[in-house]
Amino acid sequence: MAKTQSGNIMTIAQSEFTEVIAIIRLHRSSALQAVNTEHVTMCWEIGKYISSHIQSGKWGDKVVEGLADYIHCADPTAKGFSKRNLYNMVRFYETYSTPQFMEETSHYQLDKILQTASAQITPQPVAQIETPSAAIMQTPSAQMPVCLTMTTFSNHLEIMGHCKTMQERIFYMVYSRVENLQTRELRRVISSDTFTTLLARHKNMSDALRQAYPNAPLMLKDRLYLDFLNLPQRHKENQLHNGLLNYMKDFILEMGKEDFVFMGSEYPLQVGSNTYHLDLLFFHRPLQCMVAIELKAGAFQPKDLGQLEFYMEALDRQVKRSNENPTIGILLCQTAEQMVVEYALSRSMSPTMVAEYKSRLIPSEVLQQTLTAYIEQTKH
């Protein structure tokens, strides 16, 4: 009897225990963000100081090299102050102190993202650091935009090195913040052109998917880049399937980092006297639902949707738990003609979508129009 009472008490208390875990995570996140804010600000201030001396003609390449040596001698424990990294700080300052970037950040109101629930914290404005030369503090553009603290200095170097437009750079700053990306992960999503794939107009989603999961367009890509598989242009479904299993970690990172948990391949579903096998099954943690993926090494065919929806129904009846949301279905095809997809999905009552792999890039004018929509959705 005592054990039963103890068990009941623990069950009741668990909901309160989760609140304690939330407090721990909140303050850990706050501490990490505070450290990042100071580090990014330090890089900005150093870059600003060196830039002003270079621009005035007081310093040259040898002086910057001498500064790197001096820092090392003065504090041998200090890391990240090599000549190359000092020039990276200069580039960081000069790239983001331009009027063009200031106008872009003002347009998108990026500072508001730092106040969202997903960020969990509200960084305080960083006080200006006094420097020997007051001249470098005079122009408004010399003030560091708070939005630069959305991600780490290492991530900024990746973004500056691989993104040509301000729209791209702004997107990856926000995306790094929302997805909490480490540098290696950011490098992967940049190389797979997440900027174009995630900001595409999601016409490949059924109305049922958009209505049931309003955040799905921000979490599910309708274009995936699977170049890491090195598939020949003409390949079979088993080659695609086996390749994804061999490179599952890369595949999950391409789909959405840690949002997806792999549940099984050729997942068996018993319906009546027959056993059917779903190609890939995942669980999406933020959406709290299973994601069924069927692979097609060719063009999209409307009949394939019927098979996918059959699997989704079986999963919802046999596998889904009471606290989980309805299954999402993704038909992953090599190509998909837009009008055919639109017709096929127009009357679908299931949360389904058609995704392509190794698809063409999205026109830049479309990206500029949809970047604003992405950032607005991120703020809420």
C-alpha positions as CSV (number, residue, x, y, z in Angstrom):
1,M,0.0,0.0,0.0
2,A,2.9,2.4,0.9
3,K,4.5,1.7,-2.4
4,T,1.3,2.5,-4.3
5,Q,1.0,5.8,-2.4
6,S,4.6,6.6,-3.1
7,G,4.1,5.9,-6.8
8,N,1.0,8.1,-6.9
9,I,2.9,10.9,-5.3
10,M,5.7,10.6,-7.8
11,T,3.3,10.6,-10.7
12,I,1.6,13.8,-9.4
13,A,5.0,15.4,-8.7
14,Q,6.4,14.6,-12.1
15,S,4.5,17.5,-13.7
16,E,6.1,19.8,-11.2
17,F,9.5,18.2,-11.7
18,T,9.3,19.1,-15.4
19,E,8.9,22.8,-14.3
20,V,12.2,22.5,-12.5
21,I,13.9,21.0,-15.6
22,A,12.5,24.0,-17.6
23,I,14.1,26.4,-15.1
24,I,17.4,24.6,-15.4
25,R,17.3,24.8,-19.2
26,L,16.2,28.4,-19.2
27,H,19.1,29.6,-17.1
28,R,21.6,27.4,-18.9
29,S,20.4,28.9,-22.1
30,S,20.6,32.4,-20.6
31,A,24.2,31.8,-19.4
32,L,25.3,30.5,-22.8
33,Q,23.7,33.4,-24.6
34,A,25.3,35.9,-22.2
35,V,28.7,34.4,-22.9
36,N,28.0,34.4,-26.7
37,T,26.9,38.1,-26.5
38,E,30.1,39.1,-24.8
39,H,32.3,37.1,-27.3
40,V,30.5,38.5,-30.3
41,T,30.7,42.0,-28.9
42,M,34.4,41.6,-28.2
43,C,35.1,40.5,-31.8
44,W,33.1,43.5,-33.1
45,E,35.0,45.9,-30.8
46,I,38.4,44.5,-31.8
47,G,37.5,44.5,-35.5
48,K,36.3,48.1,-35.2
49,Y,39.5,49.2,-33.5
50,I,41.8,47.5,-36.0
51,S,39.7,48.7,-39.0
52,S,39.8,52.3,-37.9
53,H,43.6,52.2,-37.7
54,I,44.0,50.4,-41.0
55,Q,41.6,52.9,-42.7
56,S,43.5,55.9,-41.2
57,G,46.8,54.5,-42.5
58,K,48.3,54.1,-39.1
59,W,48.5,50.3,-39.3
60,G,49.5,47.8,-41.9
61,D,49.8,44.0,-42.2
62,K,52.9,43.9,-40.1
63,V,51.3,45.8,-37.3
64,V,48.4,43.4,-37.2
65,E,50.8,40.5,-37.1
66,G,52.7,42.2,-34.3
67,L,49.4,42.6,-32.4
68,A,48.7,38.9,-32.7
69,D,52.2,38.1,-31.3
70,Y,51.8,40.7,-28.5
71,I,48.4,39.2,-27.4
72,H,49.9,35.8,-27.3
73,C,52.9,36.9,-25.2
74,A,50.7,39.0,-22.8
75,D,48.2,36.2,-22.3
76,P,49.4,32.8,-23.5
77,T,46.0,31.3,-22.5
78,A,44.0,33.5,-24.8
79,K,42.8,31.6,-27.9
80,G,41.4,32.8,-31.2
81,F,43.6,35.9,-31.7
82,S,45.9,34.8,-34.5
83,K,46.6,37.2,-37.3
84,R,44.0,35.5,-39.5
85,N,41.3,35.6,-36.8
86,L,42.0,39.3,-36.1
87,Y,41.4,40.0,-39.8
88,N,38.2,37.9,-39.5
89,M,37.1,40.3,-36.8
90,V,37.8,43.2,-39.1
91,R,35.8,41.6,-41.9
92,F,33.0,40.9,-39.4
93,Y,32.9,44.6,-38.3
94,E,33.2,46.0,-41.9
95,T,30.5,43.6,-43.3
96,Y,27.8,44.4,-40.7
97,S,28.5,48.1,-40.0
98,T,27.4,49.0,-43.5
99,P,24.3,51.1,-44.1
100,Q,22.9,48.3,-46.3
101,F,22.9,45.8,-43.4
102,M,21.5,48.4,-41.0
103,E,18.6,49.0,-43.4
104,E,18.0,45.3,-43.8
105,T,17.9,44.6,-40.1
106,S,15.6,47.6,-39.5
107,H,13.3,46.3,-42.2
108,Y,13.0,42.8,-40.8
109,Q,13.1,44.0,-37.1
110,L,15.5,41.2,-36.2
111,D,15.9,42.3,-32.6
112,K,12.3,41.1,-32.0
113,I,13.5,37.5,-32.6
114,L,15.6,37.8,-29.5
115,Q,12.4,38.3,-27.5
116,T,10.5,35.3,-28.7
117,A,9.6,32.3,-26.6
118,S,11.8,30.0,-28.7
119,A,14.8,32.0,-27.7
120,Q,13.8,31.7,-24.0
121,I,15.8,34.7,-23.1
122,T,16.0,38.5,-23.7
123,P,19.6,39.6,-24.0
124,Q,20.3,43.0,-22.5
125,P,22.0,45.7,-24.7
126,V,25.7,45.5,-24.3
127,A,27.4,48.6,-22.9
128,Q,29.9,50.4,-25.2
129,I,33.5,49.5,-24.4
130,E,35.8,52.5,-24.1
131,T,38.7,52.5,-26.6
132,P,41.8,54.6,-26.9
133,S,40.4,56.3,-30.0
134,A,37.0,58.0,-29.6
135,A,36.8,58.7,-33.3
136,I,35.8,55.1,-34.1
137,M,32.6,55.6,-31.9
138,Q,31.2,58.6,-33.7
139,T,29.2,57.2,-36.5
140,P,25.8,55.4,-35.9
141,S,26.9,52.5,-38.1
142,A,29.7,51.8,-35.5
143,Q,27.2,50.6,-33.0
144,M,26.8,46.8,-33.1
145,P,23.3,45.6,-34.1
146,V,22.0,43.5,-31.2
147,C,20.7,40.9,-33.8
148,L,24.3,39.8,-34.4
149,T,24.2,38.0,-31.0
150,M,21.7,35.6,-32.4
151,T,24.5,33.2,-33.3
152,T,28.2,32.6,-32.6
153,F,31.2,34.3,-34.1
154,S,32.2,31.0,-35.7
155,N,28.8,30.7,-37.3
156,H,29.2,34.3,-38.6
157,L,32.4,33.4,-40.3
158,E,30.6,30.5,-42.1
159,I,27.8,32.8,-43.1
160,M,30.1,35.6,-44.4
161,G,32.3,33.1,-46.2
162,H,29.6,31.2,-48.1
163,C,26.7,33.6,-48.5
164,K,26.8,36.4,-51.1
165,T,23.6,38.4,-50.4
166,M,22.4,40.1,-47.2
167,Q,19.1,38.2,-47.5
168,E,21.0,34.9,-47.3
169,R,23.1,36.1,-44.4
170,I,20.1,37.3,-42.4
171,F,18.3,34.0,-43.1
172,Y,21.1,31.9,-41.7
173,M,21.5,34.1,-38.7
174,V,17.8,33.6,-37.8
175,Y,17.9,29.9,-38.8
176,S,21.0,29.3,-36.6
177,R,19.2,30.9,-33.7
178,V,15.9,29.0,-34.2
179,E,17.6,25.6,-34.7
180,N,20.4,26.2,-32.3
181,L,23.0,25.1,-34.9
182,Q,26.6,24.4,-34.2
183,T,29.1,25.4,-36.9
184,R,29.4,22.0,-38.5
185,E,25.6,21.7,-38.7
186,L,25.4,25.3,-40.2
187,R,28.0,24.4,-42.8
188,R,25.8,21.5,-43.9
189,V,22.6,23.4,-44.2
190,I,24.3,26.2,-46.1
191,S,25.9,23.6,-48.5
192,S,22.5,22.0,-49.0
193,D,21.0,25.4,-49.8
194,T,18.4,25.5,-47.0
195,F,17.8,29.2,-47.8
196,T,16.1,28.3,-51.1
197,T,14.5,25.1,-50.1
198,L,12.9,26.2,-46.8
199,L,11.7,29.6,-48.3
200,A,10.0,28.0,-51.3
201,R,6.3,28.5,-51.5
202,H,5.0,25.2,-50.1
203,K,2.5,24.3,-52.8
204,N,3.5,20.7,-52.3
205,M,1.6,20.5,-49.0
206,S,-2.0,19.5,-48.7
207,D,-4.4,21.9,-47.1
208,A,-5.0,19.3,-44.3
209,L,-1.2,19.5,-43.4
210,R,-1.2,23.3,-43.3
211,Q,-4.3,23.4,-41.2
212,A,-3.3,20.7,-38.7
213,Y,0.3,21.9,-38.5
214,P,0.5,25.7,-39.1
215,N,4.3,25.6,-38.4
216,A,5.0,22.8,-40.8
217,P,6.2,25.1,-43.6
218,L,9.0,26.3,-41.3
219,M,9.9,22.7,-40.3
220,L,9.4,20.5,-43.3
221,K,11.3,21.0,-46.6
222,D,9.7,20.2,-49.9
223,R,13.2,20.0,-51.5
224,L,16.0,17.9,-50.2
225,Y,19.6,17.8,-51.4
226,L,21.0,14.3,-51.2
227,D,24.3,14.9,-53.0
228,F,26.1,13.0,-50.2
229,L,24.6,9.8,-51.6
230,N,26.5,10.2,-54.9
231,L,23.6,8.5,-56.7
232,P,23.8,8.1,-60.5
233,Q,21.2,10.1,-62.5
234,R,19.4,6.8,-63.2
235,H,19.0,4.8,-60.1
236,K,16.6,2.4,-58.4
237,E,14.5,2.8,-55.3
238,N,16.6,0.2,-53.4
239,Q,19.8,2.3,-54.2
240,L,18.1,5.4,-52.8
241,H,16.8,3.5,-49.8
242,N,20.1,1.8,-48.9
243,G,22.0,5.0,-49.4
244,L,19.7,6.9,-46.9
245,L,20.2,4.1,-44.4
246,N,24.0,4.3,-44.8
247,Y,24.0,8.1,-44.4
248,M,21.1,8.4,-42.0
249,K,22.8,11.0,-39.9
250,D,23.3,13.3,-42.9
251,F,19.8,12.6,-44.1
252,I,18.3,13.7,-40.7
253,L,20.5,16.8,-40.7
254,E,19.3,17.6,-44.2
255,M,15.6,17.2,-43.1
256,G,15.8,19.2,-40.0
257,K,18.7,18.5,-37.5
258,E,17.5,17.0,-34.2
259,D,13.7,17.4,-35.0
260,F,13.6,13.9,-36.5
261,V,14.0,10.6,-34.6
262,F,14.5,7.5,-36.7
263,M,12.0,4.7,-35.9
264,G,12.6,2.1,-38.6
265,S,13.2,1.0,-42.1
266,E,10.7,-1.2,-44.0
267,Y,8.5,-0.7,-41.0
268,P,6.0,-3.6,-40.9
269,L,2.2,-2.9,-40.8
270,Q,-0.2,-5.7,-40.4
271,V,-3.6,-5.0,-42.0
272,G,-5.9,-8.0,-42.3
273,S,-4.0,-11.0,-43.4
274,N,-1.4,-9.0,-45.2
275,T,1.9,-7.3,-44.0
276,Y,2.9,-4.1,-45.7
277,H,6.3,-2.3,-45.3
278,L,6.7,1.5,-45.1
279,D,10.0,2.7,-46.5
280,L,11.0,5.0,-43.6
281,L,9.4,6.0,-40.3
282,F,10.4,8.9,-38.1
283,F,9.1,10.8,-35.1
284,H,9.0,14.6,-35.3
285,R,9.6,15.9,-31.8
286,P,8.4,19.5,-32.1
287,L,5.2,18.5,-34.0
288,Q,4.8,15.4,-31.7
289,C,3.8,13.0,-34.5
290,M,5.1,10.2,-36.7
291,V,6.4,11.0,-40.2
292,A,5.9,8.3,-42.8
293,I,8.2,8.6,-45.8
294,E,7.7,6.7,-49.1
295,L,10.6,6.8,-51.6
296,K,10.1,7.0,-55.4
297,A,13.2,7.0,-57.6
298,G,11.4,8.8,-60.4
299,A,8.7,11.3,-61.2
300,F,5.7,11.8,-58.9
301,Q,2.7,9.7,-59.7
302,P,-0.8,10.6,-58.1
303,K,-1.4,6.9,-57.4
304,D,1.5,6.8,-55.0
305,L,-0.5,9.1,-52.6
306,G,-3.1,6.5,-52.1
307,Q,-0.5,4.0,-50.9
308,L,1.1,6.5,-48.5
309,E,-2.3,7.5,-47.0
310,F,-3.1,3.8,-46.5
311,Y,0.1,3.5,-44.4
312,M,-0.7,6.6,-42.5
313,E,-4.1,5.3,-41.5
314,A,-2.5,2.0,-40.3
315,L,0.0,3.9,-38.3
316,D,-2.7,6.1,-36.7
317,R,-4.8,3.1,-35.8
318,Q,-2.1,0.7,-34.6
319,V,1.0,2.6,-33.6
320,K,0.1,6.2,-32.6
321,R,-0.2,6.9,-28.9
322,S,-3.1,8.9,-27.4
323,N,-0.9,11.9,-26.6
324,E,0.5,12.1,-30.1
325,N,-0.8,14.0,-33.2
326,P,-1.9,12.4,-36.5
327,T,0.8,11.0,-38.7
328,I,2.3,13.2,-41.5
329,G,3.1,11.6,-44.8
330,I,5.9,12.6,-47.2
331,L,6.3,11.2,-50.6
332,L,10.0,11.7,-51.6
333,C,10.4,11.7,-55.4
334,Q,13.2,12.6,-57.7
335,T,11.0,15.0,-59.7
336,A,7.5,16.3,-59.3
337,E,5.5,18.4,-61.9
338,Q,3.9,21.2,-60.0
339,M,0.5,21.1,-61.6
340,V,0.2,17.3,-61.2
341,V,1.1,17.7,-57.5
342,E,-1.4,20.5,-57.1
343,Y,-4.2,18.4,-58.6
344,A,-3.3,15.3,-56.6
345,L,-3.3,17.2,-53.3
346,S,-6.3,19.5,-53.8
347,R,-8.8,16.9,-52.4
348,S,-6.5,15.1,-50.0
349,M,-8.0,15.0,-46.5
350,S,-4.7,13.8,-45.0
351,P,-1.7,15.8,-43.8
352,T,0.6,14.9,-46.7
353,M,3.2,16.5,-48.9
354,V,5.3,15.8,-51.9
355,A,9.1,16.5,-51.6
356,E,11.7,16.4,-54.3
357,Y,15.4,15.6,-54.0
358,K,18.1,17.2,-56.1
359,S,15.7,19.8,-57.4
360,R,16.4,23.1,-59.1
361,L,17.1,26.3,-57.1
362,I,14.4,28.9,-56.4
363,P,14.5,32.3,-58.2
364,S,16.0,35.0,-56.0
365,E,13.0,37.3,-56.4
366,V,10.8,34.7,-54.8
367,L,13.3,34.3,-51.9
368,Q,13.3,38.0,-51.2
369,Q,9.5,38.1,-51.0
370,T,9.3,35.1,-48.7
371,L,12.1,35.9,-46.3
372,T,10.0,38.6,-44.7
373,A,7.2,36.0,-44.2
374,Y,9.6,33.5,-42.6
375,I,11.0,36.1,-40.2
376,E,7.5,37.3,-39.2
377,Q,6.4,33.7,-38.5
378,T,9.6,33.1,-36.4
379,K,8.8,36.1,-34.1
380,H,5.5,34.5,-33.0
